[in-house]
């Protein structure tokens, strides 16, 4: 369930997900206790939280942006470290050949 919710933050599905949520929320048979309806609502709430940063007060928005960028670059550095270790083991000289 958590993986589905995290993947639900992908902007490539944004408009399709919004249309699905609107249709389901207005359906006569919508039931929050139903597993699929509950998952749809949780996906929508997490996605809304994920994209809401720009509407927050500037100091909060900027602070969160710095934290997210730091996390992103730490992941990039870790991946480059792992690639470097792999390159040393198999003696490749180009990242493209990996």
ChimeraX commands (.cxc) that place a marker at each C-alpha (Angstrom):
marker #1 position 0.00,0.00,0.00 radius 0.5
marker #1 position 2.78,2.47,0.90 radius 0.5
marker #1 position 4.56,1.88,-2.40 radius 0.5
marker #1 position 1.33,2.60,-4.26 radius 0.5
marker #1 position 0.85,5.82,-2.30 radius 0.5
marker #1 position 4.42,6.98,-2.98 radius 0.5
marker #1 position 4.09,6.16,-6.69 radius 0.5
marker #1 position 0.84,8.15,-6.61 radius 0.5
marker #1 position 2.89,11.33,-6.21 radius 0.5
marker #1 position 4.27,10.98,-9.77 radius 0.5
marker #1 position 3.20,14.10,-11.68 radius 0.5
marker #1 position 2.92,12.16,-14.94 radius 0.5
marker #1 position -0.37,10.72,-13.60 radius 0.5
marker #1 position -1.61,13.96,-12.01 radius 0.5
marker #1 position -4.51,14.86,-14.29 radius 0.5
marker #1 position -5.67,11.27,-14.73 radius 0.5
marker #1 position -5.60,10.74,-10.95 radius 0.5
marker #1 position -7.55,13.96,-10.37 radius 0.5
marker #1 position -10.21,12.82,-12.85 radius 0.5
marker #1 position -10.41,9.38,-11.17 radius 0.5
marker #1 position -10.72,10.94,-7.73 radius 0.5
marker #1 position -13.47,13.34,-8.83 radius 0.5
marker #1 position -15.41,10.54,-10.50 radius 0.5
marker #1 position -15.09,8.19,-7.53 radius 0.5
marker #1 position -15.90,10.80,-4.88 radius 0.5
marker #1 position -19.13,11.71,-6.66 radius 0.5
marker #1 position -20.16,8.11,-7.36 radius 0.5
marker #1 position -23.23,6.79,-5.56 radius 0.5
marker #1 position -21.38,3.66,-4.42 radius 0.5
marker #1 position -18.33,5.48,-2.98 radius 0.5
marker #1 position -17.44,3.92,0.38 radius 0.5
marker #1 position -14.41,5.10,2.37 radius 0.5
marker #1 position -14.29,1.67,4.04 radius 0.5
marker #1 position -13.76,0.01,0.64 radius 0.5
marker #1 position -10.09,-0.85,0.15 radius 0.5
marker #1 position -9.84,0.78,-3.30 radius 0.5
marker #1 position -11.72,3.93,-2.30 radius 0.5
marker #1 position -9.60,4.29,0.82 radius 0.5
marker #1 position -6.39,3.88,-1.21 radius 0.5
marker #1 position -7.61,6.49,-3.71 radius 0.5
marker #1 position -8.23,8.97,-0.88 radius 0.5
marker #1 position -4.85,8.29,0.73 radius 0.5
marker #1 position -3.12,8.71,-2.65 radius 0.5
marker #1 position -4.93,12.03,-3.16 radius 0.5
marker #1 position -4.03,13.38,0.30 radius 0.5
marker #1 position -0.33,12.45,0.01 radius 0.5
marker #1 position -0.14,13.81,-3.54 radius 0.5
marker #1 position -1.74,17.10,-2.42 radius 0.5
marker #1 position 0.78,17.36,0.42 radius 0.5
marker #1 position 3.62,16.55,-2.00 radius 0.5
marker #1 position 2.80,19.39,-4.40 radius 0.5
marker #1 position 1.66,21.97,-1.84 radius 0.5
marker #1 position 5.09,23.42,-0.97 radius 0.5
marker #1 position 4.94,26.42,-3.35 radius 0.5
marker #1 position 1.76,27.79,-1.72 radius 0.5
marker #1 position 3.24,27.88,1.76 radius 0.5
marker #1 position 4.80,30.97,3.32 radius 0.5
marker #1 position 8.15,31.69,1.62 radius 0.5
marker #1 position 10.37,30.85,4.62 radius 0.5
marker #1 position 8.67,27.47,5.04 radius 0.5
marker #1 position 8.63,26.72,1.32 radius 0.5
marker #1 position 12.28,27.67,0.89 radius 0.5
marker #1 position 13.33,25.67,3.97 radius 0.5
marker #1 position 11.60,22.53,2.70 radius 0.5
marker #1 position 13.08,23.05,-0.76 radius 0.5
marker #1 position 16.57,23.16,0.77 radius 0.5
marker #1 position 15.92,19.94,2.73 radius 0.5
marker #1 position 14.57,18.12,-0.34 radius 0.5
marker #1 position 17.48,19.27,-2.51 radius 0.5
marker #1 position 19.98,18.17,0.11 radius 0.5
marker #1 position 18.35,14.73,0.22 radius 0.5
marker #1 position 18.39,14.54,-3.59 radius 0.5
marker #1 position 22.09,15.44,-3.85 radius 0.5
marker #1 position 23.00,13.02,-1.05 radius 0.5
marker #1 position 21.32,10.27,-3.04 radius 0.5
marker #1 position 23.17,11.33,-6.19 radius 0.5
marker #1 position 26.51,11.30,-4.35 radius 0.5
marker #1 position 25.74,7.86,-2.89 radius 0.5
marker #1 position 24.90,6.49,-6.35 radius 0.5
marker #1 position 28.10,7.97,-7.78 radius 0.5
marker #1 position 30.04,6.40,-4.90 radius 0.5
marker #1 position 28.50,2.99,-5.67 radius 0.5
marker #1 position 29.19,3.41,-9.41 radius 0.5
marker #1 position 32.78,4.34,-8.59 radius 0.5
marker #1 position 33.18,1.19,-6.52 radius 0.5
marker #1 position 31.70,-0.90,-9.35 radius 0.5
marker #1 position 33.95,0.77,-11.91 radius 0.5
marker #1 position 37.01,-0.04,-9.81 radius 0.5
marker #1 position 35.98,-3.68,-9.55 radius 0.5
marker #1 position 35.29,-4.17,-13.25 radius 0.5
marker #1 position 37.77,-1.59,-14.57 radius 0.5
marker #1 position 35.37,0.49,-16.66 radius 0.5
marker #1 position 36.48,4.01,-17.43 radius 0.5
marker #1 position 33.18,5.46,-18.62 radius 0.5
marker #1 position 29.87,5.82,-16.80 radius 0.5
marker #1 position 28.14,5.29,-20.16 radius 0.5
marker #1 position 29.49,1.76,-20.39 radius 0.5
marker #1 position 27.81,0.86,-17.10 radius 0.5
marker link #1:1,2 radius 0.2
marker link #1:2,3 radius 0.2
marker link #1:3,4 radius 0.2
marker link #1:4,5 radius 0.2
marker link #1:5,6 radius 0.2
marker link #1:6,7 radius 0.2
marker link #1:7,8 radius 0.2
marker link #1:8,9 radius 0.2
marker link #1:9,10 radius 0.2
marker link #1:10,11 radius 0.2
marker link #1:11,12 radius 0.2
marker link #1:12,13 radius 0.2
marker link #1:13,14 radius 0.2
marker link #1:14,15 radius 0.2
marker link #1:15,16 radius 0.2
marker link #1:16,17 radius 0.2
marker link #1:17,18 radius 0.2
marker link #1:18,19 radius 0.2
marker link #1:19,20 radius 0.2
marker link #1:20,21 radius 0.2
marker link #1:21,22 radius 0.2
marker link #1:22,23 radius 0.2
marker link #1:23,24 radius 0.2
marker link #1:24,25 radius 0.2
marker link #1:25,26 radius 0.2
marker link #1:26,27 radius 0.2
marker link #1:27,28 radius 0.2
marker link #1:28,29 radius 0.2
marker link #1:29,30 radius 0.2
marker link #1:30,31 radius 0.2
marker link #1:31,32 radius 0.2
marker link #1:32,33 radius 0.2
marker link #1:33,34 radius 0.2
marker link #1:34,35 radius 0.2
marker link #1:35,36 radius 0.2
marker link #1:36,37 radius 0.2
marker link #1:37,38 radius 0.2
marker link #1:38,39 radius 0.2
marker link #1:39,40 radius 0.2
marker link #1:40,41 radius 0.2
marker link #1:41,42 radius 0.2
marker link #1:42,43 radius 0.2
marker link #1:43,44 radius 0.2
marker link #1:44,45 radius 0.2
marker link #1:45,46 radius 0.2
marker link #1:46,47 radius 0.2
marker link #1:47,48 radius 0.2
marker link #1:48,49 radius 0.2
marker link #1:49,50 radius 0.2
marker link #1:50,51 radius 0.2
marker link #1:51,52 radius 0.2
marker link #1:52,53 radius 0.2
marker link #1:53,54 radius 0.2
marker link #1:54,55 radius 0.2
marker link #1:55,56 radius 0.2
marker link #1:56,57 radius 0.2
marker link #1:57,58 radius 0.2
marker link #1:58,59 radius 0.2
marker link #1:59,60 radius 0.2
marker link #1:60,61 radius 0.2
marker link #1:61,62 radius 0.2
marker link #1:62,63 radius 0.2
marker link #1:63,64 radius 0.2
marker link #1:64,65 radius 0.2
marker link #1:65,66 radius 0.2
marker link #1:66,67 radius 0.2
marker link #1:67,68 radius 0.2
marker link #1:68,69 radius 0.2
marker link #1:69,70 radius 0.2
marker link #1:70,71 radius 0.2
marker link #1:71,72 radius 0.2
marker link #1:72,73 radius 0.2
marker link #1:73,74 radius 0.2
marker link #1:74,75 radius 0.2
marker link #1:75,76 radius 0.2
marker link #1:76,77 radius 0.2
marker link #1:77,78 radius 0.2
marker link #1:78,79 radius 0.2
marker link #1:79,80 radius 0.2
marker link #1:80,81 radius 0.2
marker link #1:81,82 radius 0.2
marker link #1:82,83 radius 0.2
marker link #1:83,84 radius 0.2
marker link #1:84,85 radius 0.2
marker link #1:85,86 radius 0.2
marker link #1:86,87 radius 0.2
marker link #1:87,88 radius 0.2
marker link #1:88,89 radius 0.2
marker link #1:89,90 radius 0.2
marker link #1:90,91 radius 0.2
marker link #1:91,92 radius 0.2
marker link #1:92,93 radius 0.2
marker link #1:93,94 radius 0.2
marker link #1:94,95 radius 0.2
marker link #1:95,96 radius 0.2
marker link #1:96,97 radius 0.2
marker link #1:97,98 radius 0.2
view
